[in-house]
Structures are given as C-alpha cells and as structure tokens.
Amino acid sequence: MLCEVLNLDRVRDALEDLSDEEIMRDDGLARHAFHQVGAYEGPTIFLYDEHGSGIRHQDHLDRILEENENLWIVLADVHY
C-alpha cells in the first residue's frame, strides 16, 4: 500500500511540475510512476457488496454494515 501511495504522489507531482515533454522523456521517472499506478497486479479489492461492486473505502463498508443485519461471507477461489 505504501508503494502505491508513493507512486500516486509522484504522479501528482509530475502533473503539477513537469511539462508534457518532460513527462514523455520520463524525467524524474514520471512515466514509470504512471505505469506503476495503472499496473494490474491482481485484485486489490477483497470485499464486494451485494451488487458485485468493490468496497473501496471505509465509508462504503461502514454504510453496508449499518444498513444490513444479515451479511454473508462467500468464499471463492478464482484462477485466471
């Protein structure tokens, strides 16, 4: 998680401080940070609501826990 936050900070800084040409030249490893932020390394979401939407933040989880008395935990093993 820390690595993702650091890369996201590098992306923000690059967008604020670098020109398009500097980003395309990968100054400060900006393009590398862009790639790392967008890279798919498997699921980062392990909890889903009843609609199949990922629970991505604490507020969403709190809302679900407050609105539902009966919750199910469904175990799944998916191989791609």
C-alpha positions in Angstrom: 0.0 0.0 0.0 2.8 2.4 0.8 4.4 1.9 -2.6 1.1 2.7 -4.3 0.7 5.9 -2.3 4.3 7.0 -3.1 3.7 6.4 -6.8 0.5 8.3 -6.7 2.3 11.2 -5.1 4.9 11.1 -7.8 2.2 11.2 -10.4 0.5 14.2 -8.8 3.9 16.0 -8.6 4.7 15.2 -12.2 1.4 16.5 -13.4 1.9 19.7 -11.4 5.6 20.3 -12.1 6.5 18.8 -15.4 5.7 19.7 -19.0 4.2 17.1 -21.4 7.7 16.7 -23.0 9.4 16.2 -19.6 6.8 13.5 -18.7 7.2 11.8 -22.1 11.0 11.8 -21.5 10.4 10.2 -18.2 12.1 12.9 -16.2 12.0 12.0 -12.5 10.7 8.6 -13.5 7.3 10.1 -14.1 6.2 7.6 -16.7 7.4 4.8 -14.5 5.2 6.1 -11.7 2.2 6.4 -14.1 2.7 2.8 -15.2 3.0 1.6 -11.6 -0.2 3.4 -10.6 -2.1 1.8 -13.5 -0.5 -1.6 -13.4 -2.7 -4.6 -12.8 -1.2 -6.9 -10.2 -4.2 -8.9 -9.3 -7.2 -7.8 -7.2 -6.7 -5.1 -4.6 -10.3 -5.4 -3.5 -11.3 -8.4 -1.5 -14.8 -7.3 -0.3 -17.8 -6.7 -2.5 -21.3 -5.6 -1.9 -24.5 -7.3 -3.0 -24.2 -5.8 -6.5 -20.7 -7.0 -7.1 -19.2 -3.6 -6.6 -15.9 -3.5 -4.8 -15.9 -1.9 -1.3 -13.1 0.5 -1.9 -13.2 2.7 1.2 -14.1 2.7 4.9 -17.3 4.9 4.4 -18.7 2.3 2.0 -18.0 -0.5 4.4 -19.5 1.4 7.3 -22.7 2.1 5.3 -23.1 -1.5 4.4 -22.6 -2.7 8.0 -25.1 -0.1 9.3 -27.8 -0.9 6.6 -27.7 -4.7 6.9 -28.5 -7.0 9.7 -27.6 -10.3 7.9 -24.5 -10.4 5.9 -23.0 -13.3 4.0 -19.4 -14.2 3.5 -19.0 -16.2 0.3 -15.6 -17.8 -0.2 -14.4 -18.0 -3.8 -11.3 -19.3 -5.5 -10.8 -17.9 -8.9 -7.9 -18.9 -11.2 -7.2 -17.0 -14.4 
